[in-house]
Amino acid sequence: MYVVRTLMLVSALGLTGCVSLLGQLAGGSGSESKEGSSEKADAPAAPGSSDYVDPGAWEGPLHQKYAGQVVFSSKPVPKDGADDSSVYTEYTLGDPLYARFWSKESPHNLMPKCDDRQRHILRIDVNGEHAGKAPSYIPSFDLIQFNDNKTRSMASLTGDLEVPFTKASTVTFTKADADTRALREFNAIVVPKLKEGDNTVRVIVSLDCGASSDSDPLVAEGTLKVKVNPGAKQEYLTKYGAQLAPSPHPENAQLAPQITKLVDDLPDWDNEIVLGSRVISAQWEPIRNQITGVLTHYRLDAAVVVRLKKEKDENACRVFNIGVQRDAAGGSIRWGGVGSNMPFPCLNAPK
């Protein structure tokens, strides 16, 4: 079953205002969301009704056994598998962690009026922070769309059966980030919220029709008990938390402190602590007047890691893609705009 995972990216170059295209759907996937909307979702289609379509046979014994559940495991579990010896409900942070879901019903039958626009939103609740709330109020870490909505849906939560959440990832602010979004944001959202000792992590998969509402149907859910040993969070984030890609040129390291100070001095960033910066462009790009062709200035992209001053967790940060400019004649750098941003572990901010 073909899966489409989308990631919206915009270069900071040329932007003059704050644009967040990687903000969360109730903490998740972008500006198209209408979280908390009171608009009613479709009533599910029941067998025998005119809207109902037979979703077909179960993929295998585990699909039938775990239909409607998110399943966690120490090894990959195929959609048509029969061996669930690696499935667990109790987990020690740092051990291998895979996750997948199987649905009971097809997206079409859950939302028959949606015209095949159904989206599967992957959401996360740590230690009951959002207990009792509708799915649309629970932070998300990815979304999935299938090209066939008339059969039961199922997928690895990382988008790849062989890829666990316990895998290193790199932020590049390119389309390549789409391939690691789920594991990158899962780790950045979940791990900082864990406390030493016992925790619960609840993952749910909800369905919407292009925008979330209070009555979005639930496709699957599962709860994992997570034990965190002393020092395990720092070790986990160092090993599996997102990292920034190395700067393309060694001399860019000289610009990083200037960029950090530039952002720190801007009034719009007074609510954030700027932890570090890194140039992500290979070189300065010349910018010319579109009419005269005269060179006006140069610009480049940089990544900046910040933490809200009111944020209590020392590892709950975000990384922003910003633009930096310099006059054609040289001189000091100046602000060039802000683009995408995403959750990022403070521990891995550039030093």
The 8 nearest C-alpha neighbors of each residue, nearest first, counted from 0:
[[1, 2, 147, 145, 146, 152, 153, 154],
 [0, 2, 146, 145, 3, 147, 144, 154],
 [3, 1, 145, 144, 0, 4, 146, 143],
 [2, 4, 144, 143, 145, 5, 1, 146],
 [5, 3, 143, 144, 142, 2, 6, 177],
 [4, 6, 3, 177, 7, 142, 143, 144],
 [5, 7, 177, 8, 4, 174, 176, 21],
 [8, 6, 20, 5, 21, 9, 29, 174],
 [7, 9, 339, 6, 10, 20, 173, 172],
 [10, 8, 338, 339, 11, 7, 20, 172],
 [11, 9, 12, 338, 8, 320, 339, 300],
 [10, 12, 338, 322, 337, 321, 14, 336],
 [13, 11, 322, 10, 14, 300, 335, 336],
 [12, 14, 11, 15, 335, 336, 322, 10],
 [15, 13, 336, 11, 12, 16, 337, 335],
 [14, 16, 336, 335, 13, 337, 17, 11],
 [17, 15, 336, 14, 18, 337, 338, 335],
 [16, 18, 337, 19, 338, 336, 15, 14],
 [19, 17, 338, 20, 16, 337, 339, 14],
 [20, 18, 339, 21, 22, 340, 338, 17],
 [19, 21, 29, 339, 22, 7, 18, 30],
 [22, 20, 340, 19, 29, 341, 339, 28],
 [23, 21, 29, 20, 19, 27, 28, 26],
 [27, 26, 22, 24, 28, 25, 29, 139],
 [27, 25, 23, 26, 28, 139, 32, 29],
 [26, 24, 138, 136, 23, 27, 137, 34],
 [23, 25, 27, 138, 24, 139, 22, 28],
 [23, 24, 28, 26, 139, 140, 25, 22],
 [29, 27, 24, 23, 21, 22, 141, 139],
 [28, 30, 20, 22, 21, 31, 23, 24],
 [29, 31, 32, 20, 28, 22, 19, 24],
 [30, 32, 29, 210, 33, 209, 28, 24],
 [33, 31, 210, 30, 34, 211, 24, 29],
 [34, 32, 210, 211, 36, 35, 31, 212],
 [35, 33, 211, 36, 135, 212, 32, 25],
 [34, 36, 212, 213, 135, 37, 33, 136],
 [37, 35, 212, 38, 34, 33, 213, 211],
 [36, 38, 213, 212, 39, 35, 214, 34],
 [39, 37, 36, 212, 40, 213, 214, 35],
 [40, 38, 214, 37, 41, 212, 213, 215],
 [39, 41, 214, 215, 42, 38, 110, 212],
 [42, 40, 110, 43, 112, 111, 39, 109],
 [41, 43, 40, 44, 110, 109, 111, 39],
 [44, 42, 109, 108, 110, 41, 45, 111],
 [43, 45, 108, 51, 50, 111, 109, 48],
 [44, 46, 48, 51, 47, 43, 108, 50],
 [47, 45, 48, 51, 44, 52, 53, 49],
 [46, 48, 45, 49, 51, 50, 44, 52],
 [49, 47, 51, 50, 46, 45, 44, 52],
 [48, 50, 51, 47, 44, 52, 46, 45],
 [51, 49, 48, 44, 111, 52, 108, 45],
 [50, 52, 44, 48, 49, 46, 108, 45],
 [53, 51, 54, 50, 149, 108, 107, 46],
 [52, 54, 55, 51, 149, 150, 46, 105],
 [55, 53, 150, 149, 105, 151, 52, 104],
 [56, 54, 53, 150, 57, 151, 149, 52],
 [55, 57, 58, 54, 59, 150, 53, 151],
 [56, 58, 59, 63, 62, 55, 60, 151],
 [59, 57, 79, 62, 56, 78, 60, 63],
 [60, 58, 79, 62, 57, 61, 80, 63],
 [59, 61, 63, 62, 81, 64, 80, 79],
 [62, 60, 64, 63, 59, 81, 65, 80],
 [61, 63, 59, 65, 66, 60, 64, 101],
 [62, 64, 66, 60, 61, 65, 57, 59],
 [65, 63, 61, 62, 66, 60, 59, 68],
 [64, 66, 62, 68, 63, 61, 67, 101],
 [67, 65, 103, 101, 102, 63, 62, 68],
 [66, 68, 219, 102, 103, 101, 218, 65],
 [69, 67, 219, 220, 65, 66, 221, 100],
 [68, 70, 100, 221, 220, 99, 219, 71],
 [69, 71, 99, 98, 100, 68, 221, 72],
 [72, 70, 98, 97, 86, 87, 88, 99],
 [71, 73, 86, 97, 85, 87, 74, 96],
 [72, 74, 95, 85, 96, 97, 86, 75],
 [73, 75, 72, 85, 97, 76, 95, 96],
 [76, 74, 160, 161, 97, 77, 72, 73],
 [75, 77, 80, 74, 78, 83, 160, 72],
 [78, 76, 80, 79, 75, 160, 81, 155],
 [77, 79, 80, 76, 58, 62, 153, 59],
 [80, 78, 59, 58, 77, 62, 81, 61],
 [81, 79, 77, 78, 82, 61, 59, 76],
 [80, 82, 61, 60, 83, 59, 79, 77],
 [83, 81, 84, 80, 61, 76, 85, 60],
 [82, 84, 86, 85, 81, 76, 61, 80],
 [83, 85, 86, 82, 87, 72, 73, 74],
 [86, 84, 72, 73, 83, 74, 87, 82],
 [87, 85, 72, 83, 84, 71, 73, 70],
 [86, 88, 72, 89, 71, 85, 90, 73],
 [87, 89, 223, 224, 90, 71, 222, 86],
 [90, 88, 224, 87, 223, 225, 91, 226],
 [89, 91, 225, 224, 226, 92, 88, 223],
 [92, 90, 226, 225, 94, 227, 93, 89],
 [93, 91, 227, 94, 226, 90, 225, 231],
 [92, 94, 235, 91, 95, 231, 165, 234],
 [93, 95, 92, 91, 96, 90, 165, 73],
 [96, 94, 73, 165, 93, 97, 163, 74],
 [95, 97, 73, 163, 164, 165, 72, 94],
 [96, 98, 163, 72, 71, 73, 164, 75],
 [99, 97, 71, 70, 156, 155, 72, 96],
 [98, 100, 155, 156, 70, 154, 69, 71],
 [101, 99, 69, 153, 68, 154, 70, 219],
 [100, 102, 153, 66, 67, 62, 68, 152],
 [103, 101, 67, 66, 152, 104, 218, 151],
 [104, 102, 66, 67, 151, 101, 105, 218],
 [105, 103, 151, 102, 108, 106, 109, 54],
 [104, 106, 151, 150, 107, 108, 149, 54],
 [107, 105, 109, 148, 108, 110, 149, 117],
 [108, 106, 111, 110, 149, 105, 148, 109],
 [107, 109, 44, 111, 105, 106, 110, 43],
 [110, 108, 43, 106, 107, 111, 105, 44],
 [109, 111, 41, 107, 108, 43, 112, 113],
 [112, 110, 107, 108, 113, 109, 50, 44],
 [113, 111, 110, 114, 41, 107, 115, 50],
 [112, 114, 115, 111, 116, 110, 208, 117],
 [115, 113, 116, 112, 111, 117, 107, 208],
 [116, 114, 117, 113, 148, 107, 147, 146],
 [115, 117, 114, 208, 113, 209, 118, 144],
 [118, 116, 208, 115, 207, 113, 206, 106],
 [117, 119, 144, 207, 206, 143, 120, 208],
 [118, 120, 206, 143, 142, 205, 144, 204],
 [119, 121, 142, 205, 204, 206, 118, 141],
 [122, 120, 204, 141, 139, 142, 140, 203],
 [123, 121, 139, 203, 138, 202, 140, 137],
 [122, 124, 202, 138, 201, 139, 203, 137],
 [125, 123, 201, 200, 129, 127, 128, 202],
 [124, 126, 200, 127, 128, 199, 201, 123],
 [127, 125, 199, 128, 198, 200, 124, 193],
 [128, 126, 130, 129, 125, 124, 199, 201],
 [127, 129, 126, 130, 125, 124, 137, 131],
 [130, 128, 127, 132, 124, 137, 131, 136],
 [131, 129, 127, 132, 128, 124, 126, 133],
 [130, 132, 129, 133, 127, 134, 128, 136],
 [133, 131, 130, 129, 136, 134, 137, 135],
 [132, 134, 135, 136, 213, 131, 137, 214],
 [135, 133, 137, 136, 132, 205, 215, 213],
 [134, 136, 133, 137, 34, 211, 212, 213],
 [137, 135, 134, 25, 133, 132, 138, 35],
 [136, 138, 134, 135, 25, 122, 129, 139],
 [139, 137, 26, 25, 122, 123, 27, 24],
 [140, 138, 122, 27, 121, 26, 24, 141],
 [139, 141, 184, 27, 181, 185, 121, 122],
 [142, 140, 121, 181, 139, 120, 28, 27],
 [143, 141, 120, 119, 121, 4, 118, 144],
 [142, 144, 119, 4, 118, 3, 120, 2],
 [143, 145, 118, 3, 2, 119, 4, 146],
 [146, 144, 2, 147, 1, 3, 148, 143],
 [145, 147, 1, 148, 2, 144, 0, 3],
 [148, 146, 145, 149, 150, 0, 1, 115],
 [147, 149, 106, 107, 150, 105, 115, 145],
 [148, 150, 107, 105, 147, 54, 106, 52],
 [151, 149, 54, 105, 148, 152, 55, 147],
 [150, 152, 105, 104, 102, 54, 103, 153],
 [153, 151, 102, 105, 101, 150, 154, 106],
 [152, 154, 101, 100, 102, 151, 78, 155],
 [155, 153, 99, 100, 156, 158, 101, 152],
 [154, 156, 99, 158, 160, 157, 159, 98],
 [157, 155, 99, 158, 98, 154, 181, 100],
 [158, 156, 181, 155, 159, 182, 162, 163],
 [157, 159, 155, 156, 160, 154, 181, 178],
 [158, 160, 162, 161, 157, 155, 156, 154],
 [159, 161, 155, 162, 75, 158, 77, 76],
 [160, 162, 159, 75, 163, 74, 97, 155],
 [163, 161, 159, 160, 157, 164, 166, 97],
 [164, 162, 97, 165, 96, 166, 161, 157],
 [163, 165, 182, 166, 96, 97, 162, 157],
 [164, 166, 163, 95, 96, 239, 167, 93],
 [167, 165, 239, 164, 163, 168, 162, 182],
 [166, 168, 239, 240, 238, 241, 165, 169],
 [169, 167, 241, 183, 242, 179, 166, 240],
 [168, 170, 242, 241, 243, 244, 171, 167],
 [171, 169, 243, 172, 244, 242, 176, 241],
 [170, 172, 173, 244, 169, 176, 243, 175],
 [173, 171, 170, 176, 8, 174, 320, 339],
 [172, 174, 175, 171, 176, 8, 170, 177],
 [175, 173, 176, 177, 172, 8, 6, 178],
 [174, 176, 173, 177, 178, 171, 179, 172],
 [175, 177, 174, 178, 179, 173, 180, 170],
 [178, 176, 180, 6, 175, 179, 174, 5],
 [177, 179, 176, 175, 180, 158, 181, 174],
 [180, 178, 176, 177, 181, 182, 183, 168],
 [179, 181, 183, 177, 182, 178, 184, 176],
 [180, 182, 157, 141, 184, 183, 179, 140],
 [181, 183, 164, 185, 184, 180, 157, 179],
 [184, 182, 180, 186, 181, 185, 179, 241],
 [183, 185, 187, 186, 140, 181, 182, 188],
 [186, 184, 182, 188, 187, 183, 189, 140],
 [187, 185, 184, 189, 183, 190, 188, 182],
 [186, 188, 184, 343, 185, 342, 344, 189],
 [189, 187, 185, 186, 184, 190, 191, 342],
 [190, 188, 186, 192, 191, 185, 187, 125],
 [189, 191, 193, 192, 186, 188, 187, 232],
 [192, 190, 314, 193, 189, 315, 188, 312],
 [193, 191, 190, 189, 194, 125, 188, 312],
 [194, 192, 190, 191, 198, 189, 195, 125],
 [195, 193, 196, 192, 227, 198, 197, 191],
 [194, 196, 227, 228, 229, 197, 193, 226],
 [195, 197, 227, 226, 194, 228, 198, 229],
 [198, 196, 226, 225, 227, 195, 224, 199],
 [197, 199, 225, 224, 126, 226, 193, 200],
 [200, 198, 224, 126, 223, 225, 125, 201],
 [199, 201, 125, 223, 222, 124, 126, 224],
 [202, 200, 222, 124, 221, 123, 223, 125],
 [203, 201, 123, 221, 220, 122, 222, 124],
 [204, 202, 220, 122, 219, 121, 205, 123],
 [203, 205, 121, 219, 218, 120, 220, 122],
 [206, 204, 217, 120, 218, 119, 216, 203],
 [205, 207, 119, 118, 216, 215, 120, 217],
 [206, 208, 211, 118, 117, 215, 209, 210],
 [207, 209, 117, 210, 116, 113, 118, 211],
 [208, 210, 207, 116, 118, 117, 211, 31],
 [211, 209, 32, 33, 208, 207, 31, 212],
 [210, 212, 34, 207, 33, 135, 32, 215],
 [213, 211, 36, 35, 214, 215, 34, 135],
 [214, 212, 35, 37, 133, 36, 215, 135],
 [213, 215, 212, 40, 39, 216, 133, 37],
 [214, 216, 212, 207, 206, 213, 40, 205],
 [217, 215, 206, 205, 214, 218, 109, 207],
 [216, 218, 205, 219, 204, 206, 215, 203],
 [219, 217, 205, 204, 102, 67, 216, 206],
 [220, 218, 67, 68, 204, 203, 69, 217],
 [221, 219, 203, 68, 69, 202, 204, 67],
 [220, 222, 69, 202, 68, 201, 70, 203],
 [223, 221, 201, 200, 202, 199, 224, 88],
 [224, 222, 88, 200, 199, 89, 225, 201],
 [223, 225, 89, 199, 198, 90, 88, 200],
 [224, 226, 90, 198, 91, 199, 197, 89],
 [227, 225, 197, 91, 196, 92, 90, 198],
 [228, 226, 195, 196, 92, 231, 91, 225],
 [227, 229, 231, 195, 196, 230, 226, 92],
 [230, 228, 231, 195, 227, 232, 196, 233],
 [229, 231, 232, 233, 228, 234, 227, 195],
 [230, 232, 234, 228, 229, 233, 235, 227],
 [233, 231, 235, 234, 230, 236, 190, 227],
 [234, 232, 236, 235, 231, 230, 237, 346],
 [233, 235, 231, 237, 232, 236, 238, 230],
 [236, 234, 232, 238, 233, 237, 239, 93],
 [237, 235, 240, 239, 233, 238, 234, 232],
 [236, 238, 234, 235, 240, 239, 233, 347],
 [237, 239, 235, 236, 240, 234, 167, 166],
 [240, 238, 167, 236, 166, 235, 165, 237],
 [241, 239, 236, 237, 238, 186, 344, 167],
 [240, 242, 168, 169, 183, 343, 239, 167],
 [243, 241, 169, 347, 170, 168, 244, 240],
 [244, 242, 170, 169, 245, 171, 241, 349],
 [243, 245, 171, 169, 170, 246, 242, 279],
 [246, 244, 247, 243, 279, 277, 248, 278],
 [245, 247, 279, 248, 278, 244, 277, 251],
 [246, 248, 281, 245, 279, 280, 249, 251],
 [247, 249, 250, 246, 251, 281, 282, 252],
 [250, 248, 251, 252, 246, 247, 253, 245],
 [251, 249, 252, 248, 253, 254, 246, 247],
 [252, 250, 253, 254, 249, 248, 278, 246],
 [251, 253, 250, 255, 254, 249, 277, 278],
 [252, 254, 251, 255, 250, 256, 257, 249],
 [255, 253, 257, 251, 252, 256, 258, 278],
 [254, 256, 258, 276, 252, 257, 277, 253],
 [257, 255, 259, 258, 254, 260, 253, 276],
 [258, 256, 260, 254, 255, 259, 261, 253],
 [257, 259, 261, 255, 260, 256, 254, 262],
 [258, 260, 256, 262, 257, 261, 276, 275],
 [261, 259, 263, 257, 258, 262, 264, 256],
 [262, 260, 258, 264, 259, 263, 257, 265],
 [263, 261, 265, 259, 264, 260, 258, 268],
 [262, 264, 260, 261, 265, 273, 259, 268],
 [265, 263, 261, 262, 260, 266, 268, 269],
 [264, 266, 262, 267, 263, 268, 261, 269],
 [267, 265, 269, 268, 264, 263, 270, 262],
 [268, 266, 265, 269, 270, 262, 264, 271],
 [269, 267, 266, 270, 271, 265, 263, 262],
 [268, 270, 266, 271, 267, 265, 263, 272],
 [271, 269, 268, 308, 307, 272, 267, 309],
 [272, 270, 307, 308, 306, 268, 269, 305],
 [271, 273, 306, 305, 308, 307, 274, 270],
 [274, 272, 305, 275, 263, 304, 271, 259],
 [275, 273, 305, 304, 272, 348, 276, 349],
 [274, 276, 349, 304, 348, 259, 273, 303],
 [277, 275, 303, 255, 302, 259, 349, 304],
 [276, 278, 302, 255, 301, 279, 246, 303],
 [279, 277, 301, 246, 280, 251, 300, 302],
 [278, 280, 301, 246, 300, 277, 247, 281],
 [281, 279, 300, 282, 299, 278, 247, 301],
 [280, 282, 247, 248, 279, 283, 246, 278],
 [283, 281, 280, 284, 299, 248, 247, 298],
 [282, 284, 299, 298, 297, 285, 281, 280],
 [283, 285, 298, 297, 299, 282, 286, 296],
 [286, 284, 297, 296, 283, 287, 298, 294],
 [287, 285, 296, 297, 294, 295, 284, 288],
 [288, 286, 294, 293, 292, 295, 289, 285],
 [287, 289, 292, 293, 291, 290, 294, 295],
 [290, 288, 292, 291, 287, 293, 286, 294],
 [291, 289, 288, 292, 293, 287, 294, 295],
 [292, 290, 293, 288, 289, 287, 294, 295],
 [291, 293, 288, 287, 289, 290, 294, 295],
 [292, 294, 287, 288, 291, 295, 289, 290],
 [293, 295, 287, 286, 296, 292, 288, 327],
 [296, 294, 287, 327, 286, 293, 288, 326],
 [295, 297, 327, 326, 286, 325, 294, 285],
 [298, 296, 285, 325, 284, 324, 286, 283],
 [297, 299, 324, 284, 283, 323, 325, 285],
 [298, 300, 283, 323, 280, 322, 284, 324],
 [301, 299, 322, 280, 279, 321, 278, 323],
 [300, 302, 278, 279, 321, 277, 320, 322],
 [301, 303, 320, 277, 276, 319, 321, 278],
 [304, 302, 276, 319, 318, 275, 305, 301],
 [303, 305, 318, 275, 274, 317, 348, 273],
 [306, 304, 273, 272, 274, 316, 317, 271],
 [307, 305, 316, 272, 271, 308, 317, 315],
 [306, 308, 271, 310, 309, 270, 272, 305],
 [307, 309, 271, 310, 270, 272, 306, 311],
 [308, 310, 307, 311, 270, 271, 306, 312],
 [311, 309, 307, 308, 312, 306, 315, 313],
 [312, 310, 309, 313, 308, 315, 307, 314],
 [311, 313, 314, 315, 310, 191, 192, 316],
 [312, 314, 315, 311, 345, 310, 191, 316],
 [315, 313, 345, 344, 312, 191, 316, 346],
 [316, 314, 312, 344, 313, 191, 345, 306],
 [317, 315, 306, 343, 345, 305, 344, 342],
 [318, 316, 342, 343, 341, 305, 304, 306],
 [317, 319, 304, 340, 303, 341, 343, 305],
 [320, 318, 340, 303, 302, 339, 321, 304],
 [319, 321, 302, 338, 339, 301, 11, 337],
 [322, 320, 337, 11, 301, 336, 300, 338],
 [321, 323, 335, 300, 11, 336, 12, 299],
 [324, 322, 335, 334, 298, 299, 333, 300],
 [325, 323, 298, 333, 335, 297, 332, 334],
 [324, 326, 332, 297, 296, 329, 333, 298],
 [327, 325, 296, 329, 328, 297, 330, 295],
 [326, 328, 296, 329, 295, 297, 325, 294],
 [327, 329, 326, 330, 296, 325, 295, 297],
 [330, 328, 326, 327, 325, 331, 296, 332],
 [329, 331, 326, 325, 332, 328, 327, 333],
 [332, 330, 325, 333, 329, 326, 324, 257],
 [333, 331, 325, 324, 323, 330, 334, 257],
 [332, 334, 324, 323, 325, 335, 331, 261],
 [333, 335, 323, 336, 324, 322, 332, 261],
 [334, 336, 322, 323, 324, 15, 333, 13],
 [337, 335, 15, 14, 322, 11, 321, 16],
 [338, 336, 321, 11, 17, 320, 322, 14],
 [337, 339, 11, 320, 18, 9, 10, 321],
 [340, 338, 19, 320, 20, 21, 319, 9],
 [339, 341, 319, 318, 21, 19, 320, 317],
 [340, 342, 317, 318, 21, 343, 22, 319],
 [343, 341, 317, 187, 316, 184, 318, 188],
 [342, 344, 317, 316, 187, 318, 345, 341],
 [345, 343, 314, 346, 316, 187, 347, 315],
 [346, 344, 314, 316, 348, 347, 315, 343],
 [345, 347, 344, 348, 314, 237, 236, 233],
 [346, 348, 345, 344, 242, 349, 237, 241],
 [347, 349, 345, 346, 275, 304, 350, 274],
 [350, 348, 275, 276, 347, 277, 274, 304],
 [349, 275, 348, 274, 276, 347, 277, 255]]
